[in-house]
Amino acid sequence: MKQPFAWGTATAAFQIEGGYREDGKGDSIWDVYTHALAHMGRGAVGDVACDHYHRFREDIRLMAGMGVNAYRFSIAWSRVLPNGTGEVNEAGIRFYSDLIDEMRAYGIEPYVTLYHWDLPQALFERGGWVSDEMPDWFYRYARLIGERFGDRVKHFITINEPSNIIEGMTPGGSNAPARGYSMPERLNAIHNILLSHGMAVKALRETVDGAKIGIAPCSGVPCPPADDPVLVERARQSYFYMSPQDPKDSVTVWLDPIFLGDYPQEYYEVYGDQMPEIHPGDLALISQPIDFCFQNIYGGQRYRSDGNGGWTPDMDGITYNMLGWAVVPDALYWGSRFLYERYQKPVCIMENGYCSADTVDRDGCVHDMERCRFLENYLGALMRAKADGVDIRGYFYWTLMDNLEWELGFEPRFGLIHVDFDTLIRTPKDSYFRYRDLIALYTAMDT
């Protein structure tokens, strides 16, 4: 039986839930970090955020009105295990159980992200991702989630954008915990993240009948002209190139060990003497079969021939969102195509979105035409890839509603739903209705 295409939207717990320390929740590294920034007069805290913890039923109703059939959300590890391990917080379990039941009542399939950057502070103080105990901690956490929710949840993302975990450990990095670690420590963390992914796969296979699992890295995509096979090949090689200056942003460092069973050769060549010991069985654990090649893609770089056998950036007519990210719709075409060709797994775009400074107009509406065009153009590129034979199973717009954009505060708005952070009133934007219409259009074309 043909599986329905997953038309979804996505959120992260810290960015929307609020409920800070409510009902037994423990602190995460983002709680601690943003409170420190606020104390210094910078940033905003997630104590209330969008108050999704109390308003989730309203949010699910709005989601259903948009016509999505899937919702990707993350579980706050410290809400269900306040110390990261040990005693379970049943109030936190109950919140996610009620959330899952509510979306299922509207025919919305839950896609659970186990980890979206909000490490329990208690585990950070015990070493965090540098600790070789982390894979075991993550296994026990994943097993709890599988045991409690696996009767109703079948789709899981183990870790979101692992490169951003390492960014927060890089000197000068702006993500929590914003502590500088040495290169050997960061390479050890990379290995522990991959081992933790493997342990989560193991835990979910043990506890969830029919689990569908993936991991969601993020990548910018080099986009060549489709009619130039030389540049297409160059773009493919560039997409899978590992930077010797910073391995964390490489597609292959995260996905080759999972899908191909080993780190890329150049990783060993550049960092071999700084890498942690790879124990017997590590790579087998990391490369357990998973079901999807998930990827978060927002943009990339467009190229053209330079007339001399090489290529040059082609950014004529390119627009940018308020964070300065280039809007390059073909990134969804080439990114999904290159990933499918290399890893031979169904592709699902788990994040893709547009950021702007939206306001409610005098007519009570939010007229975000740039985001509407973004959706039209990016989905058009993704559907071209699908028509060209790429096995694409879903698309999740980032994000459902305006939220706390990590250390950047509340001003950058990615949502399809506007949130007034003083009153917490939700207002569907024009893009909310445009996404609804696009879902209906492409669903009709696919039947």
C-alpha positions in Angstrom: 0.0 0.0 0.0 1.4 3.4 -1.0 2.3 5.5 2.0 0.8 9.0 2.0 3.3 11.9 1.5 4.0 13.5 4.8 2.9 17.1 4.6 4.0 18.6 7.9 5.3 21.4 10.0 8.0 21.3 12.7 8.8 22.8 16.1 11.3 22.4 18.9 10.4 22.1 22.6 12.6 24.8 24.0 11.4 27.3 21.4 7.7 27.0 22.0 6.8 25.2 25.2 7.5 27.5 28.1 6.4 25.8 31.3 9.9 26.6 32.8 10.4 24.4 35.8 6.7 23.7 35.8 5.4 20.3 37.0 8.9 19.0 37.9 10.7 20.0 34.7 14.5 20.2 35.1 16.8 22.8 33.6 18.3 22.4 30.1 21.5 24.0 28.9 19.4 26.4 26.9 17.5 27.5 30.1 20.8 28.2 31.8 22.4 29.9 28.7 19.4 32.2 27.9 19.0 33.2 31.5 22.7 34.2 31.5 22.3 36.2 28.3 19.2 37.9 29.8 21.1 38.8 32.9 23.7 40.5 30.7 20.9 42.5 29.0 20.9 40.4 25.8 18.6 37.8 24.4 15.3 36.4 25.7 14.4 33.4 27.9 12.1 30.5 27.2 10.2 30.6 30.5 6.9 31.2 28.6 7.9 31.3 24.9 4.7 30.5 23.0 3.1 28.9 26.1 2.5 25.7 24.0 2.7 23.8 27.3 -0.7 25.2 28.2 -2.1 26.0 24.7 -1.2 22.9 22.7 -4.8 22.0 22.0 -5.4 25.4 20.3 -2.1 24.9 18.3 -3.1 21.5 17.1 -6.5 22.8 16.0 -4.7 25.5 14.0 -2.4 22.9 12.5 -5.3 20.7 11.5 -6.9 23.7 9.8 -3.8 24.0 7.6 -4.3 20.5 6.2 -1.1 18.9 7.4 -1.1 15.2 8.1 2.2 15.1 10.1 3.7 17.2 12.9 7.4 17.0 13.9 8.0 18.1 17.5 10.7 17.5 20.0 10.6 16.1 23.5 12.4 18.2 26.2 14.6 15.5 27.8 14.7 17.4 31.1 10.8 17.5 31.2 10.6 13.7 31.3 13.9 13.0 33.1 14.7 16.2 35.1 18.2 15.0 35.8 18.7 13.3 32.4 18.7 9.9 34.1 17.0 8.3 37.0 13.5 9.2 38.2 10.9 9.8 35.6 8.7 12.9 35.8 5.3 11.5 35.2 3.8 15.0 34.7 6.1 15.5 31.7 5.2 12.1 30.3 1.5 13.0 30.7 2.0 16.3 28.7 3.5 14.6 25.7 1.0 11.7 25.9 -1.9 14.3 25.8 -0.2 16.1 23.0 0.2 12.9 20.9 -3.5 11.9 21.6 -4.7 15.4 20.5 -2.9 15.3 17.2 -4.0 11.8 16.5 -7.6 12.8 17.1 -7.2 15.2 14.2 -5.5 12.6 12.0 -2.0 14.1 12.3 0.9 11.7 12.5 3.4 12.4 15.2 7.1 12.6 14.3 9.1 12.7 17.5 12.6 14.3 17.7 14.4 12.9 20.7 17.0 15.6 20.8 16.8 19.2 19.6 19.8 20.7 21.4 18.3 21.0 24.9 20.6 18.8 26.9 19.6 18.4 30.6 21.9 20.7 32.6 22.5 17.9 35.0 24.1 15.8 32.2 26.1 18.8 31.0 27.6 19.1 34.4 28.6 15.4 34.2 30.5 16.0 30.9 27.7 16.2 28.4 28.6 15.0 24.9 32.3 14.7 25.7 31.5 12.1 28.3 31.7 8.5 27.1 28.7 7.8 29.2 26.5 9.8 26.9 25.5 6.9 24.6 24.2 4.9 27.6 22.4 8.0 28.9 20.8 8.5 25.5 19.9 4.8 25.2 18.0 4.9 28.5 16.2 8.1 27.5 15.3 6.7 24.1 14.0 3.5 25.6 11.8 5.4 28.0 10.3 7.3 25.0 9.8 4.1 23.0 8.1 2.3 26.0 5.8 5.2 26.8 4.8 6.4 23.4 5.6 3.6 20.9 2.1 2.4 20.9 1.0 5.7 19.2 4.3 7.0 17.6 6.1 5.2 14.8 8.3 8.0 13.4 11.4 9.1 15.2 14.2 11.5 14.6 17.1 10.6 16.9 19.1 13.9 16.8 18.5 17.2 15.1 21.3 19.1 13.4 24.2 17.5 15.2 26.5 20.1 13.7 24.9 22.7 15.9 25.7 20.7 19.0 29.3 20.9 18.0 28.9 24.6 17.2 28.0 25.2 20.8 31.3 23.6 21.8 33.4 25.5 19.4 35.4 28.5 20.6 33.3 31.6 19.8 30.2 29.6 19.1 26.8 31.1 19.9 24.8 28.0 20.7 24.4 26.6 24.2 26.5 25.9 26.2 28.8 28.3 24.4 31.9 26.8 25.9 35.1 26.4 24.0 36.4 22.8 23.7 39.6 21.6 22.1 39.5 19.9 18.7 40.1 16.4 20.2 37.2 17.0 22.6 34.9 18.0 19.7 35.9 15.0 17.7 35.1 12.8 20.7 31.7 14.5 20.9 31.1 13.8 17.2 31.7 10.1 17.8 29.6 10.1 21.0 26.7 11.8 19.1 26.9 9.1 16.4 27.1 6.3 19.0 24.1 7.9 20.8 22.2 7.8 17.6 23.0 4.1 17.2 22.0 3.4 20.8 18.7 5.3 20.2 18.0 3.1 17.1 18.7 0.0 19.2 16.4 1.2 22.0 13.5 2.1 19.6 13.8 -1.2 17.7 13.5 -3.0 21.0 10.5 -1.1 22.2 8.5 0.1 19.2 6.8 -2.2 16.7 7.3 -0.9 13.2 9.5 2.1 14.2 10.6 4.3 11.3 13.8 6.1 12.2 16.2 8.8 10.9 18.6 11.5 12.0 18.3 15.1 10.7 21.5 16.9 9.8 21.5 20.3 8.1 23.2 21.3 4.9 23.6 24.1 2.4 23.6 22.9 -1.2 25.7 23.9 -4.2 23.3 24.3 -7.1 24.6 23.9 -10.7 22.8 24.5 -14.0 21.0 21.3 -14.7 22.1 21.2 -18.4 25.8 21.2 -17.5 26.9 17.7 -16.5 30.4 18.8 -15.7 29.1 21.3 -13.1 26.6 18.9 -11.8 29.4 16.5 -11.0 31.4 19.3 -9.5 28.5 20.3 -7.3 28.0 16.7 -6.2 31.6 16.5 -5.1 31.4 19.8 -3.4 28.3 18.8 -1.5 30.0 15.8 0.0 33.4 17.5 0.5 34.8 17.5 4.0 36.3 20.8 5.1 39.7 20.3 6.8 39.1 23.4 8.8 35.8 22.4 10.4 34.4 18.8 9.9 31.1 19.4 11.8 29.4 21.0 8.7 30.2 18.1 6.4 27.4 15.9 5.2 29.7 12.9 5.0 31.0 13.1 8.6 27.5 12.5 9.9 25.9 10.4 7.2 28.7 8.2 5.8 29.2 6.4 9.1 25.4 5.8 9.4 24.7 4.7 5.8 28.1 3.6 4.5 29.6 2.1 7.7 32.6 4.3 8.2 33.9 7.9 8.4 35.1 9.4 5.1 38.7 8.6 4.3 39.7 12.3 4.4 38.4 12.5 8.0 41.1 10.0 9.1 43.7 11.7 6.9 43.1 15.1 8.5 42.2 14.3 12.1 43.4 10.7 12.6 45.8 11.7 15.4 43.2 13.7 17.2 40.2 11.3 16.9 39.1 9.2 19.8 39.7 5.5 19.8 37.1 3.7 17.7 36.3 0.5 19.5 35.3 -2.8 17.9 31.6 -2.7 17.3 31.3 1.1 17.3 30.8 1.5 13.5 28.4 -1.5 13.5 26.3 0.2 16.2 26.3 3.5 14.3 25.4 2.0 11.0 22.4 -0.1 12.1 19.8 0.2 9.3 17.5 3.2 9.5 14.5 4.0 7.3 15.0 7.5 5.9 17.6 10.0 4.9 16.3 13.1 6.7 17.8 16.5 6.0 17.2 20.1 7.0 17.8 22.4 4.0 17.2 26.1 3.9 19.3 27.4 1.0 22.6 27.1 -0.7 24.9 28.6 -3.4 24.0 28.9 -7.1 26.8 28.4 -9.6 27.3 28.9 -13.4 30.2 28.1 -15.8 33.0 30.7 -15.8 33.6 29.9 -19.5 37.1 28.5 -18.7 36.1 25.0 -17.6 35.4 26.1 -14.0 32.5 27.6 -12.2 31.7 30.8 -10.4 28.9 31.9 -8.0 25.8 33.0 -9.7 23.8 35.1 -7.2 22.1 37.5 -9.6 18.6 38.1 -8.5 19.0 36.2 -5.3 17.0 37.4 -2.3 17.8 36.9 1.4 15.8 36.5 4.5 16.2 38.7 7.5 19.1 36.6 8.9 21.0 37.0 5.6 20.3 33.4 4.3 20.1 33.2 0.6 16.8 32.0 -0.9 17.8 29.3 -3.4 14.8 27.1 -4.2 16.9 24.7 -6.3 18.6 23.6 -3.0 15.7 21.3 -2.4 16.1 19.8 -5.9 19.9 19.2 -5.8 20.1 18.4 -2.1 17.5 15.6 -2.2 18.9 14.3 -5.5 22.5 14.1 -4.3 21.5 12.5 -1.0 19.3 9.9 -2.7 22.0 9.0 -5.2 24.7 8.6 -2.6 22.8 6.9 0.2 19.9 5.2 -1.6 17.4 5.9 1.1 14.0 7.7 0.9 14.5 11.4 1.5 12.4 13.5 3.7 12.9 17.3 4.2 12.6 17.8 7.9 13.1 21.6 8.0 12.8 24.3 5.4 11.5 27.8 6.0 11.7 31.6 5.6 12.5 34.2 8.2 11.1 37.7 8.2 9.9 40.5 10.5 6.1 39.9 10.2 3.5 42.2 11.7 -0.3 42.1 11.9 -1.8 44.6 9.5 -4.7 47.0 10.2 -7.0 44.4 8.6 -6.0 41.9 11.3 -4.1 39.8 8.8 -0.4 39.0 8.2 0.5 39.5 4.6 3.8 37.7 4.2 4.0 37.4 0.5 7.8 36.6 0.5 7.1 33.5 2.5 4.2 32.5 0.2 6.6 32.8 -2.8 9.2 30.9 -0.9 6.8 28.0 -0.4 5.7 28.0 -4.0 9.2 28.0 -5.4 10.8 25.6 -2.9 8.0 23.0 -3.2 8.1 23.3 -6.9 11.8 22.4 -6.8 11.2 19.5 -4.5 8.4 18.1 -6.7 10.7 18.4 -9.7 13.1 16.1 -7.9 10.3 13.7 -7.1 9.2 13.7 -10.8 12.9 13.0 -11.7 12.8 9.8 -9.7 14.1 10.8 -6.3 12.2 8.9 -3.6 10.9 11.8 -1.5 8.5 10.9 1.3 7.8 14.2 3.0 8.2 17.9 3.6 8.1 19.7 7.0 7.9 23.5 7.0 9.9 25.3 9.7 8.1 26.4 11.7 4.4 26.1 12.8 4.4 29.4 14.6 6.8 32.3 15.5 8.8 31.3 18.5 12.0 31.9 20.5 14.7 31.8 17.9 17.3 30.5 20.3 19.9 33.2 21.3 18.4 35.6 18.7 15.3 36.2 20.8 11.7 36.7 19.4 12.3 39.1 16.5 13.2 36.6 13.7 9.9 35.0 12.7 9.8 31.8 10.7 6.2 30.8 11.5 3.1 30.2 9.4 1.2 31.5 12.4 2.0 34.9 13.9 2.4 35.0 17.7 2.0 38.2 19.7 4.5 37.6 22.5 2.8 40.0 24.8 -0.7 38.6 24.5 0.2 35.1 23.0 -2.6 35.6 20.4 -2.1 33.4 17.4 -2.9 34.8 13.9 -2.6 32.6 10.8 -0.5 34.4 8.1 -1.2 34.4 4.4 1.4 31.7 4.1 -0.6 29.5 6.4 -3.4 29.5 3.8 -1.0 29.3 0.9 0.6 26.2 2.4 -2.8 24.7 2.9 -3.6 25.3 -0.8 -0.3 23.9 -2.0 -0.8 20.7 0.1 -4.2 20.3 -1.5 -2.9 20.9 -5.0 0.0 18.5 -4.8 -2.0 15.8 -3.0 -4.6 15.9 -5.8 -1.8 15.7 -8.4 -0.4 12.6 -6.6 -3.7 10.6 -6.6 
